[in-house]
Amino acid sequence: MESSVLNMQEELIARCKAGDRSAHYTLYKQYSRAMYNVGYRIVGDQDDAEDVLQEAFISAFRNIDSYRGDSTFGAWLKRIVVNKAINILNKRKFESIPEDDRWDVAEEEAPVEYGDELTVERVKHAISQLPDGYRSVLSLYLLEGYDHQEIAEIMGISESTSKSQLNRAKGKLREVLKVKV
């Protein structure tokens, strides 16, 4: 079963490489929702997330010949989406991430006690209220599964800055949610 899915995926990609528009559309339909969500979690704005999605697919289809199959198509596309989202954050420059070790915050390991009525919607809303730098590091680390070294490379910051931004994001999230530690 799994190999037939992979074969169908390979066939779709081969058709895309040949310029088949219906294959482009099929791949778009398969991945657009998930990739929109990845972009949205990083940029925190619907219009910007739609721009990220559009730019990522345009870039992916223009550069489909560079896809070698070393990873899944979804992982390859996700990397493009993350890069496009980071580009939008860099254009905004509302919240600059300090590149100075004196801003580092020690990593916390204390258990968290969640307050009443902590729902997925409340957490999503709280994350959306975080400054760009905090939200992007938090999303890349907790939601997308990148480690601090990968985040540092993607965002052009140091690993220690990534760690401190994650800790600050967690602290700010607790504050916004009024969660006691």
C-alpha positions in Angstrom: 0.0 0.0 0.0 2.7 2.5 1.1 4.8 1.8 -2.0 1.9 2.4 -4.3 1.4 5.8 -2.7 5.1 6.6 -3.2 4.8 5.5 -6.8 1.8 7.7 -7.4 3.7 10.6 -5.8 6.8 10.0 -8.0 4.5 9.9 -11.1 2.9 13.2 -10.1 6.3 14.8 -9.6 7.5 13.4 -13.0 4.4 14.9 -14.6 5.1 18.2 -12.9 8.6 18.2 -14.2 7.2 17.6 -17.7 5.0 20.7 -17.3 1.6 18.9 -16.7 -0.7 21.6 -15.2 -3.2 19.1 -13.8 -0.3 17.4 -11.9 0.6 20.8 -10.5 -3.0 21.3 -9.4 -3.1 17.8 -7.8 0.0 18.4 -5.8 -1.3 21.9 -4.8 -4.5 20.3 -3.5 -2.6 17.6 -1.6 -0.3 20.0 0.2 -1.9 23.5 0.2 -3.8 23.3 3.5 -0.9 21.8 5.5 1.6 24.3 4.0 -0.7 27.2 4.7 -0.8 26.1 8.3 3.0 26.0 8.5 3.2 29.5 7.0 0.5 30.8 9.3 2.1 29.5 12.4 5.2 31.4 11.6 3.9 34.7 10.2 0.7 34.9 12.3 -1.3 36.7 9.7 -3.8 35.2 7.2 -2.9 37.4 4.3 0.8 36.9 4.8 0.3 33.1 5.1 -1.6 33.2 1.8 1.3 35.1 0.2 3.8 32.6 1.7 1.7 29.7 0.3 1.5 31.3 -3.2 5.2 32.2 -3.3 6.2 28.7 -2.1 4.2 26.9 -4.7 5.5 29.2 -7.5 9.0 28.6 -6.3 8.5 24.9 -5.9 7.0 24.5 -9.4 9.7 26.7 -11.0 12.4 24.7 -9.3 10.8 21.2 -9.4 13.7 19.9 -11.4 16.0 20.5 -8.4 13.8 18.1 -6.3 15.9 14.9 -6.2 13.8 12.8 -4.0 16.3 12.7 -1.1 13.4 13.6 1.2 9.7 13.5 0.7 8.1 16.1 -1.5 6.2 17.4 1.5 9.4 17.9 3.5 11.1 19.6 0.5 8.1 21.9 0.1 7.8 22.6 3.8 11.4 23.9 3.8 10.5 26.3 1.0 7.4 27.5 2.9 9.5 28.0 6.1 12.0 30.0 4.1 9.3 32.2 2.4 7.7 32.8 5.9 11.0 33.8 7.4 11.5 36.2 4.4 8.2 37.9 5.2 9.2 38.2 8.9 12.5 39.7 7.8 10.7 42.3 5.7 8.5 43.3 8.7 11.4 43.8 11.1 8.9 44.8 13.9 10.6 42.7 16.5 14.3 42.3 16.1 16.0 39.4 17.7 19.0 40.6 19.7 22.2 38.8 18.7 23.9 39.3 22.1 24.6 36.6 24.7 23.7 38.9 27.6 20.0 38.6 26.4 20.1 34.8 26.8 17.7 33.3 29.3 18.4 30.0 31.0 16.3 27.1 29.9 13.5 26.3 32.2 12.6 22.7 33.2 10.0 23.5 35.8 6.7 21.6 35.5 3.8 23.7 34.3 0.4 23.7 36.0 -2.3 24.7 33.5 -5.0 27.1 34.5 -8.7 26.6 34.1 -10.2 26.6 30.6 -6.9 26.2 28.7 -8.3 25.3 25.3 -6.7 24.8 21.9 -8.3 28.0 20.7 -7.0 30.0 23.7 -3.5 28.7 23.0 -3.7 29.4 19.3 -4.9 33.0 20.1 -2.1 33.5 22.6 0.5 32.3 20.1 -0.8 34.7 17.5 -0.2 37.5 20.0 3.5 36.8 20.4 6.0 39.1 18.7 7.2 37.8 15.3 10.6 36.6 16.6 9.1 34.7 19.6 6.3 33.2 17.5 8.5 32.0 14.7 11.1 30.3 16.9 8.3 28.7 19.0 6.5 27.5 15.9 9.6 26.1 14.3 10.7 24.3 17.5 7.5 23.1 19.0 5.2 22.7 16.0 7.5 22.0 13.1 10.0 19.9 14.9 13.2 21.8 14.0 16.1 21.8 16.5 17.9 25.0 17.6 20.8 24.5 15.2 18.3 24.3 12.2 16.4 27.3 13.5 19.6 29.3 13.8 20.5 28.4 10.2 17.0 29.2 8.9 16.7 32.5 10.7 20.3 33.6 10.5 20.7 33.8 14.3 22.9 31.9 16.8 21.7 28.7 18.6 21.8 30.5 21.9 19.6 33.2 20.5 17.2 30.6 19.3 17.1 29.0 22.8 16.6 32.3 24.5 13.8 33.3 22.1 12.1 30.0 22.7 12.3 30.5 26.5 11.1 34.1 26.2 8.2 32.9 24.0 7.2 30.3 26.6 7.3 32.9 29.3 5.3 35.4 27.3 2.8 32.6 26.4 2.4 31.8 30.1 1.9 35.5 30.8 -0.7 35.9 28.1 -2.5 32.7 29.2 -2.0 33.6 32.9 -0.7 30.1 33.6 1.1 29.6 36.9 4.4 27.8 37.0 
